[in-house]
Amino acid sequence: MRFAYALALRAFEVSTGLEEGPVDQGRAERFARMLLMPGEEFVAVAGESDAELAERFGVPIEQVPLRRAELRSPAHGLEPPLD
Protein backbone atom coordinates (compact mmCIF):
# COMPACT_ATOMS: atom_id res chain seq x y z
CA MET A 1 0.00 0.00 0.00
CA ARG A 2 2.84 2.39 0.83
CA PHE A 3 4.29 1.93 -2.64
CA ALA A 4 0.96 2.79 -4.28
CA TYR A 5 0.72 5.92 -2.14
CA ALA A 6 4.22 6.98 -3.18
CA LEU A 7 3.28 6.49 -6.85
CA ALA A 8 0.22 8.66 -6.31
CA LEU A 9 2.32 11.31 -4.55
CA ARG A 10 4.61 11.56 -7.58
CA ALA A 11 1.61 11.92 -9.90
CA PHE A 12 0.14 14.61 -7.62
CA GLU A 13 3.40 16.57 -7.49
CA VAL A 14 3.72 16.58 -11.27
CA SER A 15 0.06 17.33 -11.96
CA THR A 16 0.03 20.28 -9.55
CA GLY A 17 3.30 21.71 -10.90
CA LEU A 18 5.33 21.06 -7.75
CA GLU A 19 7.69 18.90 -9.82
CA GLU A 20 8.52 19.01 -13.51
CA GLY A 21 8.30 16.23 -16.02
CA PRO A 22 5.82 13.79 -17.36
CA VAL A 23 4.09 11.31 -15.13
CA ASP A 24 5.10 7.87 -16.30
CA GLN A 25 5.21 4.56 -14.50
CA GLY A 26 8.99 4.15 -14.58
CA ARG A 27 9.71 7.58 -13.14
CA ALA A 28 6.99 7.18 -10.53
CA GLU A 29 8.38 3.80 -9.43
CA ARG A 30 11.88 5.20 -9.17
CA PHE A 31 10.59 8.11 -7.09
CA ALA A 32 8.78 5.65 -4.81
CA ARG A 33 11.90 3.50 -4.37
CA MET A 34 13.98 6.55 -3.47
CA LEU A 35 11.34 7.75 -1.02
CA LEU A 36 10.61 4.44 0.67
CA MET A 37 14.09 2.86 0.56
CA PRO A 38 16.50 5.74 1.30
CA GLY A 39 20.00 4.96 0.09
CA GLU A 40 21.85 5.12 3.41
CA GLU A 41 19.22 3.07 5.24
CA PHE A 42 19.09 0.50 2.45
CA VAL A 43 22.85 0.08 2.23
CA ALA A 44 23.05 -0.44 5.99
CA VAL A 45 20.86 -3.57 5.74
CA ALA A 46 21.59 -4.62 2.14
CA GLY A 47 22.84 -8.04 3.27
CA GLU A 48 19.29 -9.09 4.06
CA SER A 49 17.28 -11.10 1.54
CA ASP A 50 14.95 -9.39 -0.90
CA ALA A 51 11.97 -10.69 1.07
CA GLU A 52 13.35 -9.30 4.34
CA LEU A 53 14.08 -5.93 2.75
CA ALA A 54 10.63 -5.77 1.15
CA GLU A 55 9.05 -6.37 4.55
CA ARG A 56 11.38 -3.94 6.33
CA PHE A 57 10.67 -1.09 3.90
CA GLY A 58 7.05 -1.98 3.13
CA VAL A 59 7.53 -2.31 -0.63
CA PRO A 60 6.71 -4.96 -3.21
CA ILE A 61 9.47 -7.56 -3.38
CA GLU A 62 10.08 -6.92 -7.09
CA GLN A 63 11.19 -3.36 -6.27
CA VAL A 64 14.10 -4.47 -4.06
CA PRO A 65 16.44 -5.72 -6.85
CA LEU A 66 15.73 -2.53 -8.79
CA ARG A 67 16.79 -0.45 -5.78
CA ARG A 68 19.93 -2.58 -5.39
CA ALA A 69 20.80 -1.86 -9.04
CA GLU A 70 20.20 1.88 -8.62
CA LEU A 71 22.54 2.00 -5.65
CA ARG A 72 25.23 0.10 -7.57
CA SER A 73 25.25 2.82 -10.23
CA PRO A 74 28.37 5.00 -10.70
CA ALA A 75 26.84 7.65 -8.43
CA HIS A 76 26.73 5.20 -5.47
CA GLY A 77 26.07 7.04 -2.26
CA LEU A 78 24.04 9.67 -4.03
CA GLU A 79 20.41 9.41 -5.03
CA PRO A 80 20.29 9.08 -8.81
CA PRO A 81 18.54 11.93 -10.61
CA LEU A 82 15.03 11.27 -11.88
CA ASP A 83 15.88 12.50 -15.38
C-alpha positions in Angstrom: 0.0 0.0 0.0 2.8 2.4 0.8 4.3 1.9 -2.6 1.0 2.8 -4.3 0.7 5.9 -2.1 4.2 7.0 -3.2 3.3 6.5 -6.8 0.2 8.7 -6.3 2.3 11.3 -4.6 4.6 11.6 -7.6 1.6 11.9 -9.9 0.1 14.6 -7.6 3.4 16.6 -7.5 3.7 16.6 -11.3 0.1 17.3 -12.0 0.0 20.3 -9.6 3.3 21.7 -10.9 5.3 21.1 -7.7 7.7 18.9 -9.8 8.5 19.0 -13.5 8.3 16.2 -16.0 5.8 13.8 -17.4 4.1 11.3 -15.1 5.1 7.9 -16.3 5.2 4.6 -14.5 9.0 4.1 -14.6 9.7 7.6 -13.1 7.0 7.2 -10.5 8.4 3.8 -9.4 11.9 5.2 -9.2 10.6 8.1 -7.1 8.8 5.6 -4.8 11.9 3.5 -4.4 14.0 6.5 -3.5 11.3 7.7 -1.0 10.6 4.4 0.7 14.1 2.9 0.6 16.5 5.7 1.3 20.0 5.0 0.1 21.9 5.1 3.4 19.2 3.1 5.2 19.1 0.5 2.4 22.9 0.1 2.2 23.0 -0.4 6.0 20.9 -3.6 5.7 21.6 -4.6 2.1 22.8 -8.0 3.3 19.3 -9.1 4.1 17.3 -11.1 1.5 14.9 -9.4 -0.9 12.0 -10.7 1.1 13.4 -9.3 4.3 14.1 -5.9 2.8 10.6 -5.8 1.2 9.0 -6.4 4.5 11.4 -3.9 6.3 10.7 -1.1 3.9 7.0 -2.0 3.1 7.5 -2.3 -0.6 6.7 -5.0 -3.2 9.5 -7.6 -3.4 10.1 -6.9 -7.1 11.2 -3.4 -6.3 14.1 -4.5 -4.1 16.4 -5.7 -6.9 15.7 -2.5 -8.8 16.8 -0.5 -5.8 19.9 -2.6 -5.4 20.8 -1.9 -9.0 20.2 1.9 -8.6 22.5 2.0 -5.7 25.2 0.1 -7.6 25.2 2.8 -10.2 28.4 5.0 -10.7 26.8 7.6 -8.4 26.7 5.2 -5.5 26.1 7.0 -2.3 24.0 9.7 -4.0 20.4 9.4 -5.0 20.3 9.1 -8.8 18.5 11.9 -10.6 15.0 11.3 -11.9 15.9 12.5 -15.4 
